[in-house]
């Protein structure tokens, strides 16, 4: 059972994307346990229902964030239900192995559409409400946003873009009292590799290889990542903005 977070989000309203599994599900649960009203967003209704079933503070909201009207619709759903918005967690994203020899325009567009454009437009839609609340944006990057990833360069590039958006928005929005930070997890137990279309045997091989390269000797757990997302979003963390915190068991040091 995850430990109770020390952050107090009582009465705060949080939008968490990619809430159907993995880091997103753990983050939705952590915010709800800390007292927040959470809108858990994702494409898979059944998975979102499972997330919401575990805590009364979570409301499932199915949406394809790449649809043109989705960002505004998601933000309005939260504000109409609870009257405010304090935190946006841009967690939804896609992983894709795409060596240069197999790179296609559609493959690049799909990766950047979900990993860069969608969080940008969600933040844009949330901005008036975050200004009012002097709220926070937490972007979920990856160790590979600042570390080479041969065979998946465009995935790494999309996360690097998200990290640079984090820094730039932090400066741009500082006068509004909005803090913007990013968390860059290393390999974490989730369904991301399976969702990328890899066979089970390949997924297990990749997981074993990753674990052997991590100094702490294992992949991360979603609850460990969620803990730090809450800390970055915590209203008591008043002087931290524009930072990318790597949480990867020491992988980036190798």
C-alpha positions as CSV (number, residue, x, y, z in Angstrom):
1,X,0.0,0.0,0.0
2,X,1.5,3.4,-1.0
3,X,2.4,5.7,1.9
4,X,0.2,8.7,2.6
5,X,1.7,11.8,0.9
6,X,2.5,14.7,3.2
7,X,1.2,17.3,0.7
8,X,-2.2,18.8,1.5
9,X,-4.3,19.5,-1.6
10,X,-7.6,19.7,0.2
11,X,-10.1,21.6,-2.0
12,X,-7.6,21.9,-4.9
13,X,-8.7,20.8,-8.4
14,X,-6.2,18.7,-10.5
15,X,-6.3,17.5,-14.1
16,X,-4.2,14.4,-14.7
17,X,-3.8,13.1,-18.2
18,X,-3.0,9.5,-19.1
19,X,-4.8,8.5,-15.9
20,X,-5.9,5.0,-17.1
21,X,-2.7,3.2,-16.0
22,X,0.8,3.4,-14.7
23,X,2.2,6.8,-13.6
24,X,-1.1,8.6,-14.4
25,X,-3.2,6.2,-12.4
26,X,-0.8,6.4,-9.4
27,X,-0.8,10.2,-9.7
28,X,-4.5,10.5,-9.7
29,X,-4.7,8.3,-6.6
30,X,-2.0,10.2,-4.8
31,X,-3.7,13.6,-5.4
32,X,-7.0,12.2,-4.3
33,X,-5.5,10.8,-1.1
34,X,-4.1,14.2,-0.5
35,X,-7.5,15.8,-0.6
36,X,-7.8,17.0,-4.2
37,X,-10.6,16.8,-6.7
38,X,-9.1,14.9,-9.6
39,X,-10.3,14.8,-13.2
40,X,-8.6,11.6,-14.6
41,X,-8.3,12.0,-18.4
42,X,-7.5,9.3,-21.0
43,X,-8.8,7.5,-24.0
44,X,-9.7,4.1,-22.5
45,X,-13.1,4.4,-20.6
46,X,-12.7,1.0,-18.9
47,X,-9.2,1.8,-17.6
48,X,-10.3,5.2,-16.4
49,X,-13.3,3.6,-14.6
50,X,-10.9,1.3,-12.8
51,X,-8.8,4.3,-11.7
52,X,-11.8,6.2,-10.5
53,X,-13.3,3.2,-8.7
54,X,-10.4,3.2,-6.2
55,X,-11.1,6.7,-4.8
56,X,-14.2,8.9,-4.6
57,X,-12.2,12.0,-5.3
58,X,-11.5,10.9,-8.8
59,X,-13.8,11.6,-11.8
60,X,-13.1,9.7,-15.0
61,X,-13.2,11.8,-18.2
62,X,-12.6,10.0,-21.5
63,X,-11.0,12.2,-24.2
64,X,-8.6,11.9,-27.1
65,X,-6.2,14.8,-26.3
66,X,-5.1,15.0,-30.0
67,X,-8.7,15.9,-31.0
68,X,-8.9,19.6,-31.8
69,X,-11.6,20.4,-29.3
70,X,-10.4,18.1,-26.5
71,X,-8.1,20.5,-24.5
72,X,-10.8,23.1,-24.0
73,X,-13.4,20.5,-23.3
74,X,-11.3,18.8,-20.7
75,X,-10.5,22.0,-18.8
76,X,-14.2,23.1,-19.0
77,X,-15.2,19.8,-17.5
78,X,-13.0,20.3,-14.5
79,X,-14.0,23.9,-14.0
80,X,-17.7,23.4,-14.5
81,X,-17.7,20.6,-11.9
82,X,-15.5,22.1,-9.2
83,X,-15.4,25.9,-10.0
84,X,-11.6,26.2,-10.2
85,X,-8.4,24.6,-11.5
86,X,-5.1,24.5,-9.6
87,X,-2.9,21.9,-11.2
88,X,-2.4,20.4,-14.7
89,X,-0.3,17.2,-14.9
90,X,0.7,16.6,-18.5
91,X,1.4,12.9,-18.2
92,X,-0.2,11.4,-21.3
93,X,2.3,10.4,-23.9
94,X,3.4,7.7,-26.3
95,X,6.6,5.7,-26.6
96,X,7.7,4.5,-30.1
97,X,10.8,2.6,-31.2
98,X,11.5,4.2,-34.6
99,X,15.1,3.8,-36.0
100,X,16.1,6.4,-38.5
101,X,15.9,3.8,-41.3
102,X,12.2,3.2,-40.5
103,X,11.2,6.8,-39.7
104,X,8.1,8.1,-41.4
105,X,6.4,11.5,-41.4
106,X,3.2,10.0,-39.9
107,X,5.3,8.4,-37.1
108,X,7.0,11.7,-36.2
109,X,3.7,13.6,-36.4
110,X,1.9,11.1,-34.1
111,X,4.7,11.2,-31.5
112,X,4.9,15.0,-31.4
113,X,1.1,15.4,-31.6
114,X,0.6,13.6,-28.3
115,X,3.9,14.3,-26.5
116,X,4.3,18.0,-27.4
117,X,1.2,19.5,-29.1
118,X,-1.4,18.0,-26.8
119,X,0.2,19.2,-23.5
120,X,0.8,22.6,-25.1
121,X,-2.8,23.1,-26.0
122,X,-4.1,21.7,-22.7
123,X,-1.8,24.2,-20.8
124,X,-3.1,26.9,-23.1
125,X,-6.8,26.1,-22.3
126,X,-6.0,25.9,-18.6
127,X,-4.1,29.2,-18.5
128,X,-6.9,31.6,-17.4
129,X,-7.8,29.4,-14.5
130,X,-4.2,28.7,-13.5
131,X,-3.7,32.5,-13.4
132,X,-6.6,32.9,-11.1
133,X,-5.5,30.2,-8.8
134,X,-1.7,30.9,-9.1
135,X,-1.5,27.3,-9.9
136,X,1.0,24.8,-11.3
137,X,1.9,22.8,-14.3
138,X,3.8,19.5,-14.1
139,X,5.0,18.0,-17.3
140,X,6.1,14.4,-17.3
141,X,9.2,13.9,-19.4
142,X,11.7,11.1,-19.4
143,X,15.3,10.4,-18.6
144,X,15.6,10.2,-22.4
145,X,14.5,13.8,-22.8
146,X,18.1,14.6,-22.0
147,X,19.9,11.3,-22.7
148,X,20.4,9.6,-26.1
149,X,18.0,6.8,-27.0
150,X,19.2,5.0,-30.1
151,X,16.4,3.5,-32.1
152,X,13.9,5.9,-30.6
153,X,15.4,9.3,-31.3
154,X,12.1,11.0,-32.1
155,X,10.6,9.9,-28.8
156,X,13.6,11.3,-27.0
157,X,13.3,14.5,-29.1
158,X,9.7,14.9,-28.2
159,X,10.5,14.7,-24.5
160,X,13.4,17.1,-24.9
161,X,10.9,19.5,-26.5
162,X,8.6,19.1,-23.4
163,X,11.5,19.9,-21.1
164,X,12.3,23.1,-23.0
165,X,8.7,24.1,-23.0
166,X,8.8,23.6,-19.2
167,X,11.7,26.1,-18.9
168,X,10.3,28.6,-21.2
169,X,6.8,28.6,-19.7
170,X,8.3,28.9,-16.3
171,X,9.9,32.2,-17.2
172,X,6.9,33.4,-19.3
173,X,4.3,32.6,-16.5
174,X,6.3,33.6,-13.5
175,X,4.7,37.0,-13.3
176,X,1.3,35.3,-13.1
177,X,2.5,33.3,-10.1
178,X,2.2,30.0,-12.1
179,X,5.0,27.5,-11.5
180,X,6.0,25.1,-14.2
181,X,8.2,22.1,-13.6
182,X,8.9,18.7,-15.1
183,X,9.6,15.2,-13.8
184,X,11.8,13.0,-15.9
185,X,11.3,9.3,-14.8
186,X,13.5,6.6,-15.9
187,X,12.1,3.2,-16.9
188,X,9.0,2.6,-14.8
189,X,6.6,-0.3,-14.6
190,X,3.7,0.5,-16.9
191,X,2.0,-0.6,-20.0
192,X,3.9,1.8,-22.2
193,X,6.0,-0.8,-24.0
194,X,3.1,-3.1,-24.6
195,X,1.0,-0.1,-25.8
196,X,3.8,0.7,-28.3
197,X,3.0,-2.6,-30.0
198,X,6.0,-4.7,-28.9
199,X,5.6,-8.4,-28.3
200,X,5.6,-9.7,-24.7
201,X,9.0,-11.4,-25.1
202,X,10.5,-8.2,-26.4
203,X,9.0,-6.2,-23.6
204,X,10.5,-8.5,-21.0
205,X,13.9,-8.4,-22.7
206,X,13.9,-4.6,-22.7
207,X,12.8,-4.5,-19.0
208,X,15.7,-6.8,-18.0
209,X,18.2,-4.8,-20.0
210,X,17.0,-1.6,-18.5
211,X,17.2,-2.9,-14.9
212,X,20.8,-4.1,-15.4
213,X,21.8,-0.5,-16.5
214,X,20.2,1.2,-13.5
215,X,22.6,1.7,-10.6
216,X,19.9,0.9,-8.1
217,X,19.3,-2.3,-9.9
218,X,15.6,-2.1,-10.8
219,X,12.9,-0.2,-12.7
220,X,10.8,2.4,-10.9
221,X,7.3,1.9,-9.6
222,X,4.5,4.3,-10.5
223,X,3.8,5.3,-6.9
224,X,7.4,6.4,-6.5
225,X,7.0,8.7,-9.5
226,X,3.6,10.0,-8.3
227,X,5.1,11.1,-5.0
228,X,7.4,13.5,-6.8
229,X,4.8,14.9,-9.1
230,X,2.9,15.9,-6.0
231,X,5.9,17.5,-4.5
232,X,6.5,19.6,-7.6
233,X,2.9,20.7,-7.6
234,X,2.6,21.3,-3.9
235,X,1.5,24.9,-3.2
236,X,4.0,24.9,-0.3
237,X,6.8,24.5,-2.9
238,X,6.8,28.2,-3.5
239,X,10.2,29.0,-5.0
240,X,10.7,26.1,-7.4
241,X,10.0,26.7,-11.1
242,X,11.5,25.8,-14.5
243,X,13.2,22.7,-13.1
244,X,13.4,19.2,-14.6
245,X,13.9,16.6,-11.9
246,X,15.3,13.3,-13.0
247,X,14.0,10.3,-11.1
248,X,15.7,7.2,-12.5
249,X,17.6,5.2,-10.0
250,X,20.8,6.8,-11.2
251,X,20.5,5.9,-14.8
252,X,21.4,9.3,-16.2
253,X,24.7,9.0,-14.3
254,X,25.9,6.1,-16.4
